[in-house]
Amino acid sequence: MLPELPENLSVQEKADLLENFNQEPVNRTVSVDDDVYRYLLKASVKEHSILKDIRAETSLYHMARMQISPETGQLLSLLVKMQNPKRILEVGVFTGYSTLSIGMAMSENASMLALEKKPMWLDIANTYIEKAGLSARLETRLGDAKVNMESLMQAGEMFDFVFIDADKANQLAYYQLAKSMLSTNGCIAIDNTLWWGNVAKDEFDDKNTQYVRQLNDFIMQDDEVDVSLIPIGDGLSLIRKIG
Ligand SMILES: C[S@@+](CC[C@H](N)C(=O)[O-])C[C@H]1O[C@@H](n2cnc3c(N)ncnc32)[C@H](O)[C@@H]1O
């Protein structure tokens, strides 16, 4: 039992306690069970009608789980409003929920390029981009994201905000390419960095879990960036390029 004030400890008692300091933080991130999750949605998520429509249409496809969660979309939107990036890149559009979360938040003098390899998904996303009146400033590009990013890099393109949410096998390559095109103080957001929690559990060692672990380890060792892995949705890593 600890005394109320550390001053009441002898020097030796304090030294002994500090030597055995348990590194695990006392105040940790709250666990989000179903009740807490519903409360979080009710108390904080203001979903735009276009985003609601995208979510409804996407729910008709069995791959709907690929879509970012509404609270993740809202966080991306808030980040864009706070950072006010002029040039935005997205990797992995799917039916456009994250694209529109970001696109509808950008300022009038900003523009966005969104990459996707499947025409079927891009057709759906483009319908909503048009509905939102963003076609002139939000370009979607069909094709392999890595090939497209390499061309953008060779062309000397720079971006202030990049959102990465495509195949996990190439996440590290997307991160490195995005970082090389990132302006100073620019931000990269990467989805799925907790990968359903599997990254933390030894019993999961499939390819995708390994890719996500590799990416997280790489970012953790990268002295050129600041990072925060936020336990929202499936885990969202926010990265800022230093200097
Ligand atoms: C997880 S989903 C993106 C979800 C989206 N951000 C949203 O909120 O709805 C991943 C997307 O990346 C696309 N994708 C996968 N590999 C790709 C590649 N090599 N190049 C471009 N897009 C790719 C998939 O077709 C899929 O639509």
The ligand as an ORCA input file, in Angstrom:
! r2SCAN-3c Opt
* xyz 0 1
  C      -9.758     -1.529    -47.870
  S     -10.307     -1.041    -49.427
  C     -10.363      0.706    -49.345
  C     -11.537      1.186    -48.548
  C     -11.810      2.664    -48.717
  N     -10.717      3.451    -48.187
  C     -13.130      3.038    -48.074
  O     -13.132      3.723    -47.052
  O     -14.173      2.604    -48.571
  C      -8.889     -1.327    -50.409
  C      -9.030     -0.933    -51.864
  O      -7.742     -0.959    -52.462
  C      -7.853     -1.475    -53.761
  N      -6.552     -2.026    -54.142
  C      -5.992     -3.187    -53.737
  N      -4.790     -3.363    -54.301
  C      -4.572     -2.280    -55.089
  C      -3.524     -1.867    -55.947
  N      -2.438     -2.624    -56.105
  N      -3.644     -0.702    -56.598
  C      -4.741      0.096    -56.427
  N      -5.778     -0.248    -55.632
  C      -5.696     -1.414    -54.986
  C      -8.947     -2.527    -53.673
  O      -9.505     -2.783    -54.945
  C      -9.911     -1.879    -52.690
  O     -10.909     -1.170    -53.357
*
